[in-house]
């Protein structure tokens, strides 16, 4: 089934069509990425509106949509209203999570159809990945693994976090990334106690932990991984914390399979950290789904009591963060299968000394 056919199943007595404004839903539905545009999906027809900068690419790459150049018409509102009239649309479902208030007010004022929020249903299809999506994500992760292996040899005492971040980004693109899944996190020493710390001018020193959280994007699909390495030597406390995090991740992976609630996966990892006496220093969830965005649903965290579906793809990233001292996080990405999981992250997880 093509993704556009999935969207058509949402059209019923409550809505006559779907208004797709986010880049993610347009990409998913059209199975082709265009930076700017709006799409309308109805059973009477589907149109993809963009401007002259993108029309040639859209016409060559998009299937299932009639591509309309808004520069030859009356802008987005005019094009949409023409489709609304021709397709007999009275109610449009829209993605409320991706519209600003001003955009919504403008659509409500200019469009000749009533708008109803449908974000959860529109984006719900993305929680279960198709085989071709998983292949793209495996490729993105392979790029990320290669970048990690290469950046290890570039770490030097005396370089700054920002310099190391630049080396990491270079390695991602050098190995075939078509973009960054997100801005990398590269922190060292006491800065590693901040789960989402920002690279700065701090100089890397002997005895530092370095946490690198990064991912390549490949044809729009994201990878994500975290590795914590140590420069020169590790204290016994550092080794203990690292080993605890590793065992927590392995405990979460051991129960990771389709049909298991997200909270159970989180709980298996969290118990290891709590039993070691570090429970208060693991504040975030065990993981999250990813795909066209680096954070999607469903999530293996303490709040999710729903079973994780087959072919959901999620991160596995427990951590321990000791304020003012150091932190450790280890992250892989796994595909949930009926009989277990497939870990698509190939980088080693033993404590690496550089």
URMORA-V276260 format. One record per residue. N is the residue number from 0. SS is DSSP state (H for helix, E for strand, C for the rest). PHI is phi in whole degrees, -180 to 180 (none if undefined). OMEGA is omega in radians with two decimals (999 if undefined). Layout:
# URMORA-V276260
n: <N	N>
ss: <SS	SS>
phi: <PHI	PHI>
omega: <OMEGA	OMEGA>
This chain:
# URMORA-V276260
n: <0	1	2	3	4	5	6	7	8	9	10	11	12	13	14	15	16	17	18	19	20	21	22	23	24	25	26	27	28	29	30	31	32	33	34	35	36	37	38	39	40	41	42	43	44	45	46	47	48	49	50	51	52	53	54	55	56	57	58	59	60	61	62	63	64	65	66	67	68	69	70	71	72	73	74	75	76	77	78	79	80	81	82	83	84	85	86	87	88	89	90	91	92	93	94	95	96	97	98	99	100	101	102	103	104	105	106	107	108	109	110	111	112	113	114	115	116	117	118	119	120	121	122	123	124	125	126	127	128	129	130	131	132	133	134	135	136	137	138	139	140	141	142	143	144	145	146	147	148	149	150	151	152	153	154	155	156	157	158	159	160	161	162	163	164	165	166	167	168	169	170	171	172	173	174	175	176	177	178	179	180	181	182	183	184	185	186	187	188	189	190	191	192	193	194	195	196	197	198	199	200	201	202	203	204	205	206	207	208	209	210	211	212	213	214	215	216	217	218	219	220	221	222	223	224	225	226	227	228	229	230	231	232	233	234	235	236	237	238	239	240	241	242	243	244	245	246	247	248	249	250	251	252	253	254	255	256	257	258	259	260	261	262	263	264	265	266	267	268	269	270	271	272	273	274	275	276	277	278	279	280	281	282	283	284	285	286	287	288	289	290	291	292	293	294	295	296	297	298	299	300	301	302	303	304	305	306	307	308	309	310	311	312	313	314	315	316	317	318	319	320	321	322	323	324	325	326	327	328	329	330	331	332	333	334	335	336	337	338	339	340	341	342	343	344	345	346	347	348	349	350	351	352	353>
ss: <C	C	H	H	H	H	H	H	C	C	C	C	C	C	C	C	E	E	E	E	C	C	H	H	H	H	H	H	H	H	C	C	C	C	C	C	C	E	E	E	E	E	C	C	E	E	E	E	E	E	C	C	C	C	H	H	H	H	H	H	H	C	C	C	C	E	E	E	E	H	H	H	C	C	H	H	H	H	H	H	H	H	H	H	H	H	C	C	C	C	E	E	E	E	C	H	H	H	C	C	H	H	H	H	H	H	H	H	H	H	C	C	C	E	E	E	E	C	H	H	H	H	H	H	H	H	H	C	C	C	H	H	H	H	H	H	H	H	H	H	H	H	H	H	H	H	H	H	H	H	H	H	H	H	C	C	C	C	C	E	H	H	H	H	H	H	H	H	H	H	H	H	H	H	C	C	C	C	E	E	C	C	C	C	E	E	E	E	H	H	H	H	H	C	C	C	C	C	C	C	C	C	E	C	C	C	C	C	E	E	E	E	E	E	C	E	E	E	C	C	E	E	C	C	E	E	E	E	E	E	C	C	C	C	C	H	H	H	H	H	H	H	H	H	H	H	H	H	H	H	H	H	H	H	C	C	C	C	C	C	E	H	H	H	H	H	H	H	H	H	H	H	H	H	H	C	C	C	H	H	H	C	C	C	C	C	C	C	E	C	C	C	C	C	C	E	C	C	C	C	C	C	C	C	C	C	E	C	C	C	C	C	E	E	E	E	C	C	E	E	E	E	C	C	C	E	E	E	E	C	E	E	E	E	E	E	E	C	C	E	E	E	E	C	C	C	C	C	C	C	C	C	E	C>
phi: <none	-73	-62	-62	-69	-63	-64	-65	-68	-82	-86	-148	-66	-87	-136	-97	-169	-122	-106	-104	-110	-78	-62	-68	-72	-64	-61	-65	-70	-86	56	-161	-100	-124	-62	-133	160	-142	-124	-124	-119	-140	-72	-86	165	-131	-129	-121	-105	-153	-104	-63	-68	-123	-64	-64	-62	-64	-65	-80	-108	-92	-119	91	-124	-86	-89	-120	-87	-68	-72	-98	-116	-116	74	-62	-62	-64	-66	-64	-66	-65	-67	-57	-70	-70	-96	67	-87	-114	-133	-118	-84	-133	-96	-67	-73	-116	-107	-76	-61	-65	-64	-63	-59	-66	-64	-63	-81	-102	-89	-91	-155	-83	-106	-129	-70	-145	-56	-61	-73	-62	-95	-65	-62	-73	-69	-112	-90	-76	-59	-70	-68	-63	-64	-64	-74	-62	-66	-60	-70	-63	-61	-66	-61	-63	-62	-64	-62	-79	-71	-56	-76	-97	-74	-138	-60	103	-83	-91	-58	-64	-66	-66	-60	-63	-63	-64	-62	-59	-63	-62	-69	-62	-94	115	-63	-96	178	-100	-65	-170	-69	-61	-102	-133	-135	-138	55	-63	-68	-70	-76	-100	-53	-119	-65	-116	-58	-142	-87	-59	-90	-71	-128	-59	85	-83	-77	-125	-105	-123	-117	-159	-168	-88	-105	-135	51	93	-99	-98	-118	-161	-154	-133	-134	-113	-118	-125	-97	85	-158	-127	-75	-62	-65	-62	-64	-64	-64	-59	-64	-64	-64	-62	-65	-65	-63	-63	-66	-65	-64	-63	-107	-82	-159	-60	97	-89	-61	-57	-67	-73	-64	-59	-64	-64	-72	-64	-62	-61	-70	-65	-63	-84	90	-113	-54	-71	-104	-122	-95	-95	-73	-65	-172	-153	-77	-151	177	-67	-114	-77	-125	-131	-122	-86	-122	-84	-133	-66	-87	-92	-97	-87	-63	-78	-79	-64	71	-74	-125	-135	-83	-130	-143	-69	-157	-130	-132	-100	-52	79	-113	-171	-142	-136	-139	-127	-134	-119	-123	-130	-100	-81	-117	-63	-110	151	-150	-115	-88	-92	-94	-106	-68	-63	-118	-67	-66	-95	-103	-110>
omega: <3.06	-3.10	3.13	3.11	3.06	-3.13	-3.13	3.11	-3.14	-3.11	-3.04	-3.11	-3.08	3.13	3.11	-3.10	-3.14	3.08	-3.08	-3.08	-3.11	3.10	-3.08	-3.12	3.08	3.10	-3.08	-3.08	-3.09	-3.08	3.12	-3.02	3.02	-3.01	-3.09	3.10	3.05	3.11	3.03	-3.11	3.05	3.09	3.12	-3.13	-3.14	-3.13	3.13	-3.08	3.04	-3.10	-2.98	3.10	-2.99	-3.00	-3.13	3.12	-3.13	-3.13	-3.13	-2.98	-3.03	3.05	3.09	3.13	2.90	-3.11	-3.11	3.08	-3.07	-3.11	3.11	3.13	-3.08	-3.13	-3.08	-3.09	3.13	3.12	3.13	-3.13	3.07	3.11	3.12	-3.14	-3.07	-3.10	3.10	-3.09	3.04	-3.12	3.12	2.99	-3.10	-3.11	-3.05	-3.13	-3.05	3.12	2.97	3.11	-3.12	3.10	3.13	3.12	-3.13	3.11	-3.14	-3.12	-2.98	-3.06	-3.13	3.10	3.09	-3.10	3.10	-3.11	-3.14	-3.02	-3.05	-3.14	-3.11	-3.09	-3.11	-3.13	-3.01	-3.14	3.10	-3.03	3.00	-3.10	-3.12	3.07	3.12	3.10	3.11	-3.13	3.02	3.14	3.11	3.14	3.09	3.06	-3.12	3.09	3.12	-3.14	3.13	-3.11	-3.12	-3.07	3.13	-3.11	-3.11	-3.13	-3.13	2.98	3.13	3.07	3.13	3.06	-3.14	3.11	3.10	3.09	3.13	3.10	-3.13	3.12	3.10	-3.12	3.10	-3.12	-3.13	-3.11	2.98	3.09	3.04	3.09	3.04	3.09	3.12	3.07	-3.08	2.99	3.09	-3.10	-3.06	3.06	-3.13	3.13	3.13	3.09	3.09	-3.04	3.12	3.08	-3.10	3.12	-3.13	-3.07	-3.14	-3.14	-3.14	-3.05	3.02	3.13	3.13	2.74	2.97	3.06	3.10	3.11	-2.95	3.11	3.03	2.87	3.11	-3.08	3.05	-3.08	-2.95	2.86	-3.10	3.05	3.04	2.98	3.05	3.13	-3.13	-3.11	3.02	-3.08	3.08	3.04	3.11	3.11	3.12	3.12	-3.12	-3.14	3.13	-3.11	3.10	3.12	3.13	3.13	3.09	3.12	3.14	3.09	3.08	3.12	-3.08	-3.14	-3.07	3.01	-3.13	3.12	3.12	3.11	3.14	-3.12	3.12	3.08	3.10	-3.07	-3.14	3.11	-3.07	-3.13	3.13	-3.12	3.11	-3.13	3.12	3.10	-3.10	-3.04	-3.10	-3.09	3.04	-2.99	-3.06	3.13	-3.13	-3.10	-3.12	3.02	3.06	-3.10	3.04	2.99	-3.12	3.02	3.09	3.07	0.12	-3.01	2.99	3.12	-3.02	-3.08	-3.03	3.14	-3.14	3.09	3.09	-3.04	3.05	-3.11	2.81	3.13	-2.95	3.03	3.07	-2.93	3.03	3.13	3.01	-3.05	-3.11	-3.02	3.09	-3.11	3.14	3.06	3.11	2.99	3.07	-3.05	2.96	3.03	-3.07	3.05	-3.13	-3.13	-3.11	-3.08	-3.13	-3.14	3.03	3.09	-3.09	3.10	-3.03	-3.10	-3.14	-3.12	3.02	-3.14	-3.10	3.06	-3.12	999>
